[in-house]
């Protein structure tokens, strides 16, 4: 990267670290998924931790088209916030605040493989996310830093024929069919997570399944998803997954807490793997 490029990210040293003045309690997300144009509605419940020097709430966001913003239910005009290439700034907030945004992103043109992007062709590929370490800011405006954790409630809506499989992090909390040929699925994660662990997948995928019984007697559904040309090579991954579950319990006395564990295999992933 050219150091003279005005778009270059500033160099940050460990000594410069400061805890976030704001934290997130919960994030509700609704995705209307489409490879060409995906609409994202986000509701952030924010809590101010430190009022010193925190007169501005800064939300990270890049490559996003803002359609609407509300604070505590009130729609804001363009003179009530500052939008730039790297984020959204709001003044005059204190204590608690609910920030709602409606925005638009374009997964098919996202060649950085950060945020939400298309794996494969426009006609047959599937949508997925890669948010490590700062990719969530390419999906919606938020506090995109690993020391800010939140509980995620995610609803996905998409064309039922084009995207028959809808997945996100957390426990499945409902599915349904819409009148316009689309369907929806909701996922709720009871544990606070950093934004870099946010995950979303939608598309035509095949799967293999198994189950693992935890030390507490809970039966966990294990599912590995892949495109047709790769699903036949995933059985070893399932054996390895079950062995990893058992090792975690034996070594650390830690058992998996959610109902399902999904692995998605893709030909297009920049990080190698994600938790």
C-alpha positions as CSV (number, residue, x, y, z in Angstrom):
1,X,0.0,0.0,0.0
2,X,1.3,3.4,-0.9
3,X,2.0,5.3,2.3
4,X,1.0,8.5,0.6
5,X,-2.4,7.2,-0.3
6,X,-5.0,9.2,1.7
7,X,-7.1,6.0,2.0
8,X,-4.3,4.1,3.8
9,X,-5.3,3.1,7.3
10,X,-3.4,4.8,10.1
11,X,-0.6,2.9,11.9
12,X,-1.8,1.9,15.4
13,X,0.6,0.8,18.2
14,X,-0.3,-1.3,21.2
15,X,0.5,1.7,23.5
16,X,-2.3,3.6,21.8
17,X,-4.9,1.2,22.9
18,X,-7.9,2.6,24.8
19,X,-11.1,0.7,25.8
20,X,-14.1,1.7,23.8
21,X,-16.1,4.5,25.3
22,X,-19.2,2.7,24.1
23,X,-20.1,-1.0,24.3
24,X,-22.8,-3.0,22.6
25,X,-25.5,-4.9,24.5
26,X,-27.2,-6.4,21.5
27,X,-27.4,-6.2,17.7
28,X,-30.5,-7.2,15.7
29,X,-29.9,-7.7,12.0
30,X,-32.3,-8.3,9.1
31,X,-30.8,-9.2,5.7
32,X,-32.7,-9.1,2.4
33,X,-30.2,-11.1,0.5
34,X,-29.4,-10.7,-3.2
35,X,-26.0,-11.1,-4.9
36,X,-26.4,-7.8,-6.7
37,X,-27.9,-5.7,-3.9
38,X,-28.4,-6.8,-0.3
39,X,-30.3,-4.6,2.1
40,X,-29.3,-4.7,5.8
41,X,-31.3,-3.3,8.6
42,X,-29.4,-3.1,11.9
43,X,-30.5,-2.2,15.4
44,X,-27.7,-1.5,17.9
45,X,-28.3,-1.2,21.7
46,X,-25.4,0.9,22.9
47,X,-24.2,1.7,26.5
48,X,-21.7,4.5,27.3
49,X,-18.9,3.2,29.5
50,X,-16.8,6.3,29.7
51,X,-18.1,9.9,29.3
52,X,-14.6,11.4,29.1
53,X,-13.8,12.4,25.6
54,X,-16.8,10.4,24.4
55,X,-19.0,13.2,23.0
56,X,-18.9,11.5,19.6
57,X,-20.1,8.0,18.9
58,X,-18.1,6.6,16.1
59,X,-19.4,3.6,14.2
60,X,-17.1,1.8,11.8
61,X,-18.4,1.2,8.2
62,X,-16.9,1.0,4.7
63,X,-18.3,0.6,1.3
64,X,-21.9,0.9,2.5
65,X,-24.7,3.0,1.1
66,X,-26.8,4.6,3.9
67,X,-30.5,4.6,3.3
68,X,-31.9,5.6,6.7
69,X,-30.7,6.2,10.2
70,X,-32.7,6.6,13.5
71,X,-31.5,7.3,17.0
72,X,-33.9,6.3,19.8
73,X,-36.7,6.1,17.2
74,X,-36.1,9.5,15.7
75,X,-35.1,9.7,12.0
76,X,-32.1,11.9,11.4
77,X,-31.5,14.3,8.7
78,X,-28.2,14.5,6.8
79,X,-27.1,17.5,9.0
80,X,-27.4,15.4,12.2
81,X,-24.6,12.9,11.5
82,X,-21.2,12.8,9.7
83,X,-20.5,10.1,7.1
84,X,-17.1,9.5,5.6
85,X,-15.2,6.6,3.9
86,X,-14.5,4.8,7.1
87,X,-17.5,5.4,9.3
88,X,-20.5,7.2,10.8
89,X,-20.2,9.8,13.6
90,X,-23.0,10.9,15.9
91,X,-22.9,13.7,18.5
92,X,-24.8,14.4,21.6
93,X,-25.5,10.9,22.8
94,X,-25.0,9.8,26.4
95,X,-25.9,7.0,28.7
96,X,-27.9,4.6,26.5
97,X,-28.8,4.8,22.9
98,X,-30.5,2.7,20.2
99,X,-29.1,3.4,16.7
100,X,-31.0,1.9,13.8
101,X,-29.7,2.0,10.2
102,X,-30.9,0.7,6.9
103,X,-28.2,0.3,4.3
104,X,-27.3,-1.3,1.0
105,X,-24.3,-3.4,0.0
106,X,-23.2,-5.2,-3.2
107,X,-21.9,-8.7,-2.5
108,X,-21.2,-9.6,-6.2
109,X,-18.7,-6.8,-6.6
110,X,-16.9,-7.4,-3.3
111,X,-13.6,-8.8,-4.5
112,X,-11.8,-8.2,-1.2
113,X,-13.5,-11.3,0.3
114,X,-14.2,-9.2,3.4
115,X,-17.7,-8.8,4.8
116,X,-20.5,-10.3,2.7
117,X,-19.4,-11.6,-0.7
118,X,-20.4,-14.0,-3.5
119,X,-18.5,-17.3,-3.8
120,X,-18.7,-18.6,-7.4
121,X,-20.8,-17.4,-10.3
122,X,-23.6,-14.9,-10.2
123,X,-26.1,-17.6,-11.3
124,X,-25.0,-20.5,-9.1
125,X,-22.7,-19.2,-6.4
126,X,-23.6,-18.7,-2.7
127,X,-23.3,-15.8,-0.3
128,X,-21.0,-15.9,2.7
129,X,-19.1,-13.7,5.2
130,X,-15.5,-13.3,6.3
131,X,-15.2,-10.7,9.1
132,X,-11.8,-11.4,10.6
133,X,-10.3,-9.1,11.7
134,X,-12.3,-6.0,10.6
135,X,-14.6,-7.3,7.9
136,X,-17.9,-6.6,9.8
137,X,-17.6,-2.9,8.9
138,X,-18.2,-3.9,5.3
139,X,-21.7,-5.2,6.2
140,X,-23.2,-2.5,8.5
141,X,-22.1,0.3,10.8
142,X,-21.1,-0.9,14.2
143,X,-18.3,-0.9,16.8
144,X,-16.1,-3.3,14.8
145,X,-13.3,-4.1,17.3
146,X,-12.5,-7.4,19.0
147,X,-12.9,-6.1,22.5
148,X,-16.5,-5.1,22.0
149,X,-18.9,-8.1,22.4
150,X,-22.6,-8.2,21.7
151,X,-25.5,-10.7,21.5
152,X,-26.6,-11.2,17.9
153,X,-30.2,-11.8,16.7
154,X,-30.1,-12.4,12.9
155,X,-32.9,-12.8,10.4
156,X,-32.2,-13.8,6.8
157,X,-34.6,-13.4,3.9
158,X,-33.9,-14.6,0.4
159,X,-35.3,-16.2,-2.8
160,X,-36.2,-19.7,-1.8
161,X,-35.2,-21.4,-5.1
162,X,-31.9,-19.4,-5.5
163,X,-30.9,-19.7,-1.8
164,X,-32.5,-22.7,-0.2
165,X,-30.0,-22.9,2.7
166,X,-29.9,-20.0,5.1
167,X,-27.4,-20.1,8.0
168,X,-26.1,-17.8,10.7
169,X,-24.4,-18.1,14.1
170,X,-26.3,-19.1,17.1
171,X,-29.3,-21.3,17.6
172,X,-32.1,-21.7,15.0
173,X,-35.1,-19.6,16.2
174,X,-37.6,-20.0,13.4
175,X,-38.1,-20.5,9.7
176,X,-41.0,-19.5,7.3
177,X,-42.1,-18.9,3.8
178,X,-43.0,-15.4,2.5
179,X,-45.6,-14.5,-0.1
180,X,-43.2,-13.3,-2.8
181,X,-41.3,-16.6,-3.3
182,X,-38.8,-15.9,-0.6
183,X,-38.3,-17.6,2.7
184,X,-36.7,-16.5,6.0
185,X,-34.7,-18.0,8.9
186,X,-33.8,-16.5,12.3
187,X,-30.8,-17.3,14.5
188,X,-30.2,-16.1,18.0
189,X,-26.8,-16.4,19.7
190,X,-27.2,-16.3,23.5
191,X,-23.5,-15.7,24.1
192,X,-21.9,-12.3,23.5
193,X,-19.5,-12.4,20.5
194,X,-17.0,-10.0,18.9
195,X,-18.0,-8.8,15.4
196,X,-15.2,-10.6,13.7
197,X,-17.0,-13.9,14.5
198,X,-20.2,-12.9,12.8
199,X,-21.1,-15.5,10.1
200,X,-23.8,-15.8,7.4
201,X,-24.2,-18.3,4.6
202,X,-26.9,-18.5,1.9
203,X,-27.1,-20.7,-1.2
204,X,-27.5,-24.1,-2.8
205,X,-25.4,-26.4,-0.6
206,X,-25.4,-30.1,0.2
207,X,-24.6,-31.5,3.6
208,X,-23.5,-34.5,5.7
209,X,-24.7,-34.8,9.3
210,X,-23.8,-36.6,12.5
211,X,-24.4,-36.0,16.2
212,X,-22.2,-35.7,19.3
213,X,-23.3,-36.3,22.9
214,X,-21.7,-34.0,25.4
215,X,-20.5,-34.9,28.9
216,X,-23.7,-33.4,30.2
217,X,-25.8,-35.7,28.0
218,X,-26.8,-33.0,25.4
219,X,-27.1,-34.2,21.8
220,X,-25.5,-31.7,19.4
221,X,-26.3,-31.8,15.7
222,X,-23.1,-31.6,13.6
223,X,-23.5,-30.5,9.9
224,X,-20.9,-29.9,7.2
225,X,-22.1,-28.0,4.2
226,X,-20.4,-27.8,0.8
227,X,-21.1,-27.4,-2.9
228,X,-21.8,-30.7,-4.8
229,X,-18.2,-31.0,-6.1
230,X,-16.7,-31.0,-2.6
231,X,-19.3,-32.6,-0.3
232,X,-17.9,-36.1,-1.0
233,X,-14.5,-35.1,0.5
234,X,-15.9,-33.9,3.8
235,X,-16.2,-37.2,5.8
236,X,-12.7,-36.8,7.3
237,X,-13.6,-33.3,8.5
238,X,-16.6,-34.8,10.3
239,X,-14.4,-37.4,12.1
240,X,-12.0,-34.6,13.0
241,X,-14.8,-32.4,14.4
242,X,-16.1,-35.2,16.7
243,X,-12.5,-35.8,17.9
244,X,-12.1,-32.1,18.6
245,X,-15.3,-32.0,20.6
246,X,-14.1,-34.9,22.7
247,X,-10.6,-33.5,23.2
248,X,-12.0,-30.1,24.4
249,X,-14.1,-32.0,27.0
250,X,-11.2,-34.2,28.1
251,X,-8.5,-31.5,28.1
252,X,-10.4,-28.4,29.3
253,X,-13.7,-29.8,30.7
254,X,-15.5,-27.5,28.2
255,X,-18.6,-28.7,26.4
256,X,-20.3,-27.1,23.4
257,X,-23.3,-25.0,24.4
258,X,-25.4,-24.5,21.3
259,X,-27.8,-26.9,19.6
260,X,-26.0,-27.1,16.3
261,X,-22.5,-26.9,15.0
262,X,-22.1,-26.0,11.3
263,X,-19.0,-26.0,9.1
264,X,-19.3,-24.5,5.6
265,X,-16.7,-25.5,3.0
266,X,-16.0,-22.9,0.2
267,X,-13.5,-22.5,-2.6
268,X,-13.2,-18.8,-2.0
269,X,-12.0,-17.9,1.5
270,X,-9.2,-15.5,2.3
271,X,-8.4,-16.6,5.9
272,X,-8.1,-20.4,5.6
273,X,-10.6,-21.0,8.3
274,X,-12.9,-19.3,10.8
275,X,-14.0,-20.3,14.3
